[in-house]
Amino acid sequence: MSDAGTSPPGAATTAPGATAAGAVGAGAPGAGVSPATGPAPGVGQSGPSLSAGPQAVPAAPGTPGDLSAAELVSQLKDAGLPVTSTIVYTVATDSEHLLGAPGGYISKAAFVDSRIPSAGLPDTSPGSVWLGGSVEVFRTPAEAQRRQQFLTSQASDPAKAEYVYVRGPVLLRVSHTIDVTYADGYSKIFQRTG
């Protein structure tokens, strides 16, 4: 289902309880919700290129960052969300070249939401956020927040809108082609992962 009827293309659509784009929201420490627009780096999209660096130690136990992105996507699916095919990235397959790089994520997985029809989407390449979303796990909450700020700062191109949720060192990107209530469903389950 599209949220085109709830707001004009490119309009800032903020979920209930969400904060303005780029801000970290109220609620759980480090939790933030905001729609992001613009040329957000993603599979099939160009973005900043950082040289690959050494892998970092995962986040502290008891946080969502102590799980891999693939494990977090599995939790979304296990909670009943219509998550289908998943792509788990490696340094060699990450087109953004952020995996393992300084300030980049330490794991990333993309997923497809079966409610999103691929016909007419600007990017239907495997792993495109347009098809569902992705989970990016960072070394620290500050790195996840910087990524959120980057994604939300790209608000000039409404053709690449997405919802962005942060919890601790983990960033969840959800396609803006689904209704905000569906995106909120991801957010609610995301807040319970880990």
C-alpha positions as CSV (number, residue, x, y, z in Angstrom):
1,M,0.0,0.0,0.0
2,S,1.4,3.4,-0.8
3,D,1.2,6.4,1.5
4,A,0.8,8.7,-1.5
5,G,-2.8,9.5,-0.4
6,T,-1.6,10.6,3.0
7,S,0.9,13.2,1.9
8,P,2.2,14.7,-1.3
9,P,5.4,13.1,-2.8
10,G,8.4,14.3,-0.9
11,A,6.4,15.8,1.9
12,A,7.9,15.2,5.4
13,T,5.7,12.4,6.7
14,T,6.3,11.9,10.4
15,A,5.0,8.8,12.1
16,P,3.1,9.3,15.4
17,G,5.7,9.9,18.1
18,A,8.3,10.6,15.5
19,T,10.7,13.5,15.5
20,A,11.7,15.9,12.8
21,A,14.0,14.6,10.1
22,G,17.5,13.9,11.4
23,A,16.7,14.2,15.1
24,V,16.9,11.4,17.6
25,G,13.5,10.9,19.1
26,A,12.0,10.6,22.5
27,G,11.4,7.4,24.2
28,A,14.1,4.8,24.6
29,P,17.6,6.3,24.7
30,G,19.1,6.4,21.3
31,A,15.7,5.7,19.7
32,G,14.8,8.0,16.8
33,V,12.3,8.0,14.0
34,S,12.2,10.2,11.0
35,P,11.4,10.0,7.4
36,A,14.5,10.3,5.2
37,T,14.6,11.5,1.7
38,G,17.2,12.1,-0.9
39,P,20.0,10.3,-2.5
40,A,20.6,8.0,0.5
41,P,23.3,5.6,-0.3
42,G,21.8,2.2,-0.8
43,V,22.2,-0.9,-2.9
44,G,21.9,0.3,-6.5
45,Q,22.5,3.9,-5.5
46,S,25.8,5.9,-5.3
47,G,27.1,7.3,-2.1
48,P,30.2,8.1,-0.2
49,S,33.0,5.7,-0.6
50,L,35.1,4.9,2.4
51,S,38.1,2.5,2.3
52,A,37.5,-0.8,4.0
53,G,39.0,-0.9,7.5
54,P,39.3,-3.6,10.1
55,Q,36.2,-5.1,11.6
56,A,35.2,-3.7,15.0
57,V,34.1,-5.3,18.2
58,P,30.2,-5.7,18.2
59,A,28.1,-3.5,20.5
60,A,27.7,-4.5,24.2
61,P,25.5,-7.4,25.1
62,G,21.9,-6.6,25.8
63,T,21.7,-4.1,23.0
64,P,20.3,-4.7,19.5
65,G,23.9,-4.2,18.2
66,D,25.1,-7.4,19.7
67,L,23.1,-9.2,16.9
68,S,24.0,-9.1,13.2
69,A,21.8,-7.3,10.7
70,A,20.7,-10.7,9.4
71,E,19.6,-11.8,12.9
72,L,17.7,-8.6,13.4
73,V,15.9,-9.0,10.0
74,S,15.0,-12.6,11.1
75,Q,13.5,-11.2,14.2
76,L,11.4,-8.8,12.1
77,K,10.2,-11.7,10.1
78,D,9.6,-14.0,13.1
79,A,7.4,-11.2,14.6
80,G,5.0,-11.5,11.7
81,L,6.2,-8.8,9.4
82,P,5.9,-9.7,5.6
83,V,9.7,-10.0,5.2
84,T,10.7,-12.2,2.3
85,S,14.1,-12.6,0.7
86,T,17.0,-11.2,2.6
87,I,20.5,-10.2,1.3
88,V,23.4,-10.3,3.7
89,Y,26.2,-8.1,2.6
90,T,30.0,-8.7,2.8
91,V,32.8,-6.2,2.2
92,A,32.9,-7.5,-1.4
93,T,29.2,-7.1,-2.1
94,D,28.4,-3.8,-0.3
95,S,28.0,-1.4,-3.1
96,E,28.2,1.5,-0.6
97,H,31.6,0.5,0.6
98,L,30.7,1.3,4.2
99,L,30.9,-2.2,5.6
100,G,33.8,-2.4,8.0
101,A,34.9,1.1,7.0
102,P,35.7,3.8,9.7
103,G,32.3,5.2,10.7
104,G,30.5,2.6,8.6
105,Y,28.4,-0.3,9.6
106,I,29.7,-3.6,10.8
107,S,26.9,-5.6,9.3
108,K,24.1,-5.0,6.8
109,A,21.2,-6.9,5.5
110,A,18.4,-5.9,3.1
111,F,14.9,-7.4,2.9
112,V,11.9,-7.4,0.7
113,D,8.4,-6.5,2.1
114,S,5.8,-8.7,0.2
115,R,3.2,-5.8,0.3
116,I,5.3,-3.7,-2.0
117,P,4.7,-4.2,-5.7
118,S,7.9,-3.7,-7.6
119,A,6.2,-2.3,-10.8
120,G,6.9,1.3,-11.2
121,L,9.6,1.6,-8.5
122,P,12.7,3.7,-9.5
123,D,15.1,1.0,-8.2
124,T,14.1,-2.7,-8.2
125,S,17.7,-4.1,-8.0
126,P,18.3,-6.8,-5.4
127,G,18.7,-5.1,-2.0
128,S,17.1,-1.8,-2.9
129,V,15.4,-0.1,0.0
130,W,12.5,0.7,-2.3
131,L,11.6,-3.1,-2.2
132,G,11.4,-3.2,1.6
133,G,14.2,-2.0,3.7
134,S,17.5,-2.7,5.3
135,V,19.2,-3.0,8.7
136,E,22.6,-1.5,9.4
137,V,24.5,-2.3,12.6
138,F,27.2,0.2,13.7
139,R,30.0,0.1,16.3
140,T,28.3,2.8,18.4
141,P,25.0,4.6,18.7
142,A,26.7,7.9,17.6
143,E,27.7,6.3,14.3
144,A,24.1,5.1,13.7
145,Q,22.9,8.6,14.5
146,R,25.4,10.2,12.1
147,R,24.1,7.8,9.4
148,Q,20.5,8.8,10.2
149,Q,21.5,12.5,10.0
150,F,23.2,11.9,6.6
151,L,20.2,10.0,5.2
152,T,17.7,12.6,6.5
153,S,19.8,15.6,5.3
154,Q,19.3,14.4,1.7
155,A,15.7,15.8,1.6
156,S,15.9,17.5,-1.7
157,D,15.0,14.4,-3.8
158,P,11.5,13.1,-3.0
159,A,12.0,10.2,-5.4
160,K,14.2,8.5,-2.8
161,A,12.2,9.0,0.4
162,E,12.4,6.4,3.2
163,Y,11.6,6.0,6.9
164,V,14.7,5.8,9.2
165,Y,14.6,4.4,12.7
166,V,17.5,4.3,15.1
167,R,17.9,2.2,18.3
168,G,21.2,2.2,19.9
169,P,23.9,1.2,17.3
170,V,21.3,-0.1,14.8
171,L,19.6,1.8,12.0
172,L,16.5,0.5,10.2
173,R,15.6,1.9,6.8
174,V,12.1,1.2,5.5
175,S,10.7,1.9,2.1
176,H,8.6,5.0,1.9
177,T,6.3,3.3,-0.7
178,I,4.4,1.6,2.2
179,D,1.9,3.5,4.3
180,V,3.2,5.1,7.5
181,T,1.2,2.7,9.6
182,Y,3.1,-0.2,8.1
183,A,6.4,1.6,8.7
184,D,5.3,2.1,12.3
185,G,4.8,-1.6,12.6
186,Y,8.4,-2.1,11.7
187,S,9.4,0.6,14.2
188,K,7.4,-1.0,17.1
189,I,8.9,-4.5,16.5
190,F,12.4,-2.9,15.9
191,Q,12.2,-1.3,19.4
192,R,11.8,-4.8,20.9
193,T,14.6,-6.6,19.0
194,G,17.9,-7.6,20.4
